[in-house]
Amino acid sequence: MIQDSPSVNLQNDLQPQALSSFAVGPSSDEPSCRFCGSGNLRLFLDLGMSPLCESFVPRDNLNSMEPFYPLQASVCGDCFLVQVPAIVSGQEIFGGDYAYFSSYSDSWLEHAADYVDMIAERLMLSERSQVVEIASNDGYLLKNFVAKGIPCLGIEPARNVAGAAMKQGVPTLTEFFGARAARQLSTLGTRADLLIGNNVLAHVPDLNDFVAGLKILLSDDGTINMEFPHLLRLVEGNQFDTIYQEHYCYFSLLAAQRVFAKHGLTIFDVQELPTHGGSLRIFARHVEYNREPATQAVSGLLDREIAGGYRQLDTYFRFADRVAETKRKLLEFLIQAKRAGKHIAGYGAPGKGNTLLNYCGIRQDFIDFTVDRNPYKHGNFLPGTHIPIFPPEKIAEAKPDYVLILPWNLREEIAEQLAYVRDWGGRLVVAIPELTILD
């Protein structure tokens, strides 16, 4: 719970200007592991050149130069952390307006609400508790704590999505998080009884600085919850399209345990989740305040990862062969469909979709357009491929023969929304983990 300290009014005392000296953690393109510093990085997957996956192109900029960057995944032969080079800084990706809003997925909103109900009961959170979420986006999760009367604070670097959170009544600081930020918050009297980070751990160029900040901001008997896509599921599910410049790291539990241990934190429980194609939710606390052994879920998953070869380089090299075959199968399908005179549309404009389309070289010669529920993207064009983005109603207007679902992790939710496509004989298609035409 909150320690005895001067009371702090989060909405008044912790204004963004009070923390204006926060800085983005340093990034480096040196060929060394961003966690352990080893030079034993082994490149295992080359997805070619790709633009930033959320850098949607306005119509007026279609003829302007667009930056592309190498998209390559390596694994550290010492700590087995999978990572992409930090060629692009976090400030450039997240420091201005950001196109991703969490609230446009119904299933993700439900996931967040269920989590808040569970964790509030498990930790017996009350009006005397303090919850902090890092990379809180548009307040999709913290608004549930607000509704329960549990004090909370969001930390979100993107101005536009932070503004959306504040409009929902969620106290939010527009800042990057790291050790310096954590020290300033702690000095101002804020320490977290529950410290949350959903899908942020992978987005951090300076991993050690970030986790050191978690240690500083966490109250003595506090709990950390971090959710991130599980490397095991990424490899076994052929989810290579979740690799893009915004994701600097990809975690097994083996790697995450080592990272947290270095900074005096212990992972004492883990839950396997279906979100984002298969994620982990880890529970961590201070080593010095740890009062009980880790659960069987932790030891069991660690054993599965070791048995699955996630401490063996060959496991990663074999993955690249499957990725190349996925590209060939998707292109074969699209070529055959276009030669048969079929029209193809996309559904969604997610980061993963932009990795897939740019890696496969798919443009309007194959996909006429895509649609998305996020109005922020309407009227723009996908980065690299320049496929136009429309509101979802465009599907019913154009009546395409096939709709390629790009956010395949939401295939059930989207298939239900697109049930009307069968009215004109249209079919839904996903490319990950295998090319499938849905019934």
GUTORLUM-536685 format. One record per residue: x, y, z of N, C-alpha, C in turn. Coordinates in steps of 0.1 Angstrom, whole numbers, plus 5000, padded with zeros to 4 digits. Atoms other than C-alpha are relative to their C-alpha. Layout:
<recs>
XYZXYZXYZ ...
</recs>
This chain:
<recs>
500849885000500050005000500950135000 499249875000501050374999500750015013 499249974988503850455023499650135006 500249874994503550735048500950114994 499349905006504551035028499150124997 500949895003503251385019499049974990 501150035010499951355001500350084987 499749945013500151434964498749994992 501150005009497251544942500549984986 499450045013498051364909499650104989 500449925011495951594888500550145001 499649864998497351914902501650015002 498649994997500851854916500949934990 499250075010502051604890499650044986 500349955014501451824859501249964991 498950035009503551744828501250105002 498949914999505552064833500949975012 499250034988506751944867501049894997 499150115004508451654849500650034986 499549965014509651844818501449964997 498650045003513151724822500249854997 499950145004512251364815500749994986 499350025013514351234786499849864995 500150145006514150944762501349935003 498850084997516550664772500950004987 499150005012519650654749499849874993 500050125009519550404720501350004992 498750025007522350264700499849904989 500050105011522850084667501349925000 498850085000526049924679499649855000 500450155001526049544672500349935013 499950074987525849444709498649995006 501250034994523049304730499550125009 500449894992520949584745499749975014 500150034986520549394777501449975006 498850044993523749214785501350064994 498849945006526149404762500949914992 499250095007527449094745500150034985 499949985014528749124710499649874992 500450125007527448774702498650004995 501349995006524448884683500049924987 500050095012523348634656498750044992 501149965009521148764627499349874996 500750125004518448504620498850034991 501149975009515648684601500250144994 499849885007515948954575498750034992 501349975006512549114565500250114990 499849895010514149364541499950145005 500149864996513649734541498550035003 501449974996510449874558499950145006 500249874993509050214568499549975015 500650024986507850274604498649964998 501350065003504750074607498850085003 501149914997502550354621500250144994 499849885007503850624598499150014988 500950005011500750654577500250134992 499649905010501050874546498850084996 501149915006498751174539500050014985 500149995014497551214504501050104994 499149895005499651534500501449965000 498650044999502851344508500349874992 499850135008502351044484501250014991 498849995009505051184461501350055007 498849964993507451274488500949885004 499150114996510451074499499549945013 500550074988509550804525501249925005 498850084995512250664548499749855002 500150144997512750294549501349965008 498950054991514950104574500149854999 499850145000516449764576499249945012 500850074990514149524595500549865002 499350134998516249244609499949965015 500050054986515949024640501249925003 498850074995518948894659499749945014 500150064986519248674690501450015006 498750004993521948714716500449865004 499550144997523948394719500349985014 499750024986524548464755498850015009 501249994991521248584771498749964992 501150055008518948474742498850104999 501049895002517148814740499950024985 500249975014515648854705499850154999 500049865001516049214693500250054986 499749935013516049454663500850125003 499249884997518549734660499250125002 500649884997517550064674500450114990 499649915011518050244641499250135002 500949894998515050474649499850025015 500249974986514750644683498649995005 501349994995511850614706499350134999 500549865002511450994704499450014986 500549985014510950974666498749924998 501150095002508450684669498850055008 501149984990506350784700499950145004 499949874994507351144707499050104996 501049905005504651324687498649944999 501250065002501351214673500249854997 499850155002500850834673498649954996 501350045007498250654652499349885007 500650124993497550354676499250045012 500949974989494550394699499449865004 500450144995493750084721498549985000 501550014998490050164724499249964988 500850045012489150064688499949854999 500250145001489249694696499149965012 501050044990486149564715500649895009 499550114992487949244726501150055009 498949954991490949444740499450085011 500749934989488649664760499449915010 500550114991487049354774501149945008 498850064993490449214782500450095011 499649904990491349534801499150005012 501050004989488149544821500149885009 499950134992488449174831501350005009 498850004992492049234842499850095012 500149914989491149534864499149935011 500850074990488449324881500849905007 499250104994490849044887501150055009 498849954993493849244899499550085012 500549924988491749474922499649915011 500450094990490449174940501249925005 498850084995493748974941500950085009 499149914992495749274955499250085010 500849924991492849414975500250154999 499849865002493249754960498850085005 501049914995491350044975500350154997 499849865002491150424976501350045007 498749974995494450414996501149944992 499050065009496250234968500450104990 499549925011498250384940500349914988 499850085013498150234904500750094991 499349935011500550354877500149914988 499850075013500450244841500950074991 499049945009503350304818499549974985 500550025014502450354781498549985001 501450024996498850404792499050034988 500849975013497650504756498850095003 501249914999494150644755499249985012 500750024988493150544790499149885000 500950115002491450224778500049915013 500050094988492550034810499850085013 500149924987492950304837498650055003 501349944997489450434832499249905009 500650104991488350104849500450025015 499649974986490350194880499350135005 500749884997488850544879498649975004 501450034997485350394879499949935014 500050074987486350184910500450095011 499549914989487650494929501449975005 498750044997491150354929501050104994 499149905005493850634925500949944989 499250055011495750594892500750114993 499249905008498250774870500549934987 499550055013499050714833501250074996 498849945006502450784817500049964986 500250035014502150814780500850114992 499249905007504650984756499350064988 500749945012502351044726499050105004 500949894996500551374730498649974997 501450015004497451294710499349895008 500750104993496650964727499950035015 500149964986497451104762498950105002 501149915000495051384754498649935001 501250085000492351124747499749945013 500250064986492950964781499550105010 500449894991492651294799498650044998 501449965003489351364782499149905007 500850104994488151034798500150015016 499849984985489151164833501149925006 498950084995492350954835501250095001 498849914998495251154851501249944992 499050055009498051124825501150104999 498849925002501651254822500549974986 499550025014502851304786501650005001 498650024998506351164792500549874996 499450135001508750884785500449955013 499750054987509550654813501449935000 498750064997512950544827500450035014 499549984986515050564858499850145005 500149864996515150944858498550045003 501449974998511350974855499549935013 500450074988510850714883500550075012 499549934989513150904906499250135003 500749874998511351234900498649975006 501350034995507951074906500049965014 499950044986509150904938500350125009 499749884992510551234950498850095003 501349924999507151394944499049925008 500950074991505551124966499249894994 500850115007504250874940500949875000 499550145002505150504944498949914998 501150085005503150234928499849875008 500450134994501349954947499849904989 500150085013500549824912500650084989 499349935011502749914883499849914988 500550075012501349814849500750044988 499549975013502849794815499649904990 500550095010500849634787500650034986 499449995013502849584755500850124999 499049895000505449844764501449955001 498650054998508449624774500749984987 499450025013509049544738500450134992 499949875007508949914728501150085005 499049924993511950024749501449984994 498750025005515250094733501149985011 499050024989517150124766499349925011 500750104992515849814783500450015015 499550004986518049834814499550135008 500549874994517050204821498649985004 501450014998513450114818499749915012 500350094989513449814842500650065013 499549934988515650014866499050095006 501149914996512850264866498949935007 501050084993510349994876500449985014 499550034986512449904906499950135009 500149874993512550274917498650045004 501449954998508850344913499149915008 500850104993507550024929500150025015 500049994986506450054965500649875006 499350114994508049814990499349874998 500750125002505349554988499150004988 500749985012504149654954500149884990 500050115010503449424924500150074986 499949965014504449474888499349904991 500650085011502349344859500450054987 499649965013503849344825499449904990 500450095010502149194794500850034987 499349995013504049124762499849884992 500150125009503848894732501149905004 499150114995505448554741500849954988 499150055011508448464719499749864995 500450135004507448104720498849994991 501250005009504048174705500350074987 499649935012505648414680500649904990 499350105008507948134667499049894996 500950125003505447844669498850044992 501149965007502648054655500450084987 499649945013504748194626499650155000 500549874999503948544638501150114997 498949915004506848724620499550144998 500549865004504649024611499950085013 500049924988504749134648501450055002 498649954999508449214642500050134992 499949885007508749584633500850105009 499049914993510849894643499550045014 500549964987508649984672500249895011 499750114990509349644689501549985000 498550015000512949664699500449865005 499650134993512849334719498849904999 501050115000510948994719500449915011 499750074987510748804752499549865001 500450124993510748454763500050025015 500049984985510148404800501549995005 498650014996513748294802500850134999 499349875002515048624789499450115010 500649904991512548834809500449985015 499650034987513448654841501550055003 498649964999517148734835500150165001 500049855000516449104828499550055013 500549954987514349154859500949975012 499150044990516748964881501250105001 498949915000519549194871499750135008 500349874994517649494885499249985014 500650024987516549334918498649975001 501450045001513149214907499949854997 500250155002511848854908498649984994 501350045006509048714886499549885009 500550104991506948514910498749934995 501150075006503948424888499950044986 500149975015503048414851498649954996 501350055006499748384832500250004985 500050015015499548274795498750054995 501249935005497048494776499949974985 500250025015495448454741500350134993 499949875007495948834733501250004992 498949985010498148934704500649874995 499550125006498448584692500749915011 499450074989499748464727500950095007 499249914992501148684754500249945014 499750034986502548654789499650125008 500149904990501448844819500849965012 499150034989504248844845499650085012 500149944987503948924882501450015006 498749994995507049064897500050095013 499949924987508149214931501550025003 498749984996511249334948500649875006 499350124994513749054956500050015015 499949994985514249184991498749995007 501350014994510549184998499249874996 500650125004509848844983499949905011 500350084989508148625008499649864997 500550135004507248314989500749964987 499450055012508648094961499250034988 500849985012507648134925499049894998 501050115002504547944914500549904990 499750115010504547624894499950054986 500249955014503347824864501350064995 498749955004506747994863501049894997 499050115003508947684866499549914989 500550085011506647494842500350064987 499749935013506947754815501450014997 498650005003510647784819500549874995 499750135004510947414815499649984985 500550015014508847424783500850084990 499249935009510947694768501449944998 498750065001514147514775499849874991 500350125008512647194760499750044986 500449955014511447394730501250054993 498849965007515047494722500350155000 499949865001514847864731501350055007 498649974997518447844744500949944990 499250065011519647694711499850084987 500149915011520447904681499349944988 500650075011519147644656498550035000 501549974999515547714668499750134993 500349875006515748074656500349994985 499750005015517447994622499049924992 501150085007514747734613498850094998 501149915001512148004619500050084987 499949925012513448204589499549924988 500550075011512647924565498550004999 501450005000509047914575499450134996 500449875004508748284571500050024985 499949995015509948274535498949924993 501150085006507447994527498750075001 501349934998504548204541499950114990 500049905011505548484517499649944987 500250065013505548254488498549964998 501450055000502048104497499150124998 500949895001500448444501500150064986 499949955014501848574468499349914990 500750095009500648264450498550015000 501549984999497148304463499650134994 500449875005497048674454500150004985 499850005015498448614419498949924993 501050085006495948334412498650085000 501249934999493048544425499950124990 500049895009493948854404499949954986 500150055013494448644373498649954997 501450045001490948514379499050115000 500849885001489648864379499350045013 500649974987488948884416500450135006 499749884992488849194438500349975014 499650034986490649194471500250135008 499849894991490449434500500649955013 499450044987492149444533499150055011 500749954988490649484568501150035010 499149954990492649684593501250064994 498749945004495749894592501049995012 499150014988497849754621501449994996 498650005002501549764625500449864994 499650135006501749384618499649994986 500450015014499849424586501050074991 499049925008502449684573501349924999 498950095001505249444581499849904989 500350115009503549164562500050064985 500249955014502649384531501350054994 498849965005506049544528501049894998 499150115002507949224533499749924987 500550085011505849054506499950094987 500149915012505849364482498650014995 501550005004502049374482499650155000 500549875001500649704469498650004993 501350005006497549814450499849914988 500150095011498349574422499349875005 500650124995497049304446498850045009 501049964991494949484473499550144996 500649875004492549764462500050115011 500149914989492149924496500049925013 500350064987491949854533499150095008 500949924992489549974560500549995015 499650004986490050054597498950085008 501049934991487750154626500550135006 499449884994490150424637500050124990 500149895009489150754621501350084998 498749945001492650884627500749964987 499350065011493750664598499350034986 500849995012490950744573500650114991 499549905010492050924541501550004999 498650025001495650824547500349884992 499550125007497750554530501049925008 499150094992499650254544501450044997 498649975002503350324549500649904990 499350095009505450184521499249964988 500850065010502750024501499050104994 500949895004500450334498498749954996 501450045002497250134499499150095008 500849904994494450374507499149945012 500850054988492550344541498750075000 501449954999488750394543499349955013 500850054989486150354570499449864996 500450145002484749994574498849994990 501150015009481650084553500449984986 499550025014483750074522499949864995 500150145003483649694523498649974993 501450025005479849684518499850074987 500149935012480149944491500749944988 499250065011482849774470499749854998 500350145002481749414476501249924994 498850085005485249254472499749855000 500150154999485648884465500749945012 499350054989488148844492500350125009 499549904990488949044524501149935008 498850054993492448984538500050075014 500049954986492249024576501550025005 498649974996495549194586500349985015 499850034986495149194624499449865003 500450144999494848814624499749965015 500250034986494948814662498650035005 501449964998491448964661499049934990 500850065012490148724634498649975004 501350034996487148604655499150125001 500749884998486048954664499750064986 500249935013486549084628499149914991 500850095008484948774612498550025004 501349974995481848844633499550134994 500349885005481849204622499750004985 500050015015482249104585499149884995 500950125004479548824585499250044987 500849965012477649024558500749984987 499350025012480448964533499549884992 500450125007479048624526498750034992 501249975007475848794513500250014985 499749995014477548854479501149894996 499150105003479748544481501450035003 498749964996482748714495500649905010 499350084991485348524515501150085008 499049944992487648614544501349925000 498750065002491348534543500950055011 498949974991494148524569501349944995 498850055005497848474561500949945011 499350044989499148404596499149915009 498750065002500048144609500249934986 499950065013499147974576498950064991 501049945009497248104545498749915002 501350074998493548014553498950084995 501249945004490348094536498949965009 500950034989487748114564498749954994 501350045003484447934562499050115004 
</recs>
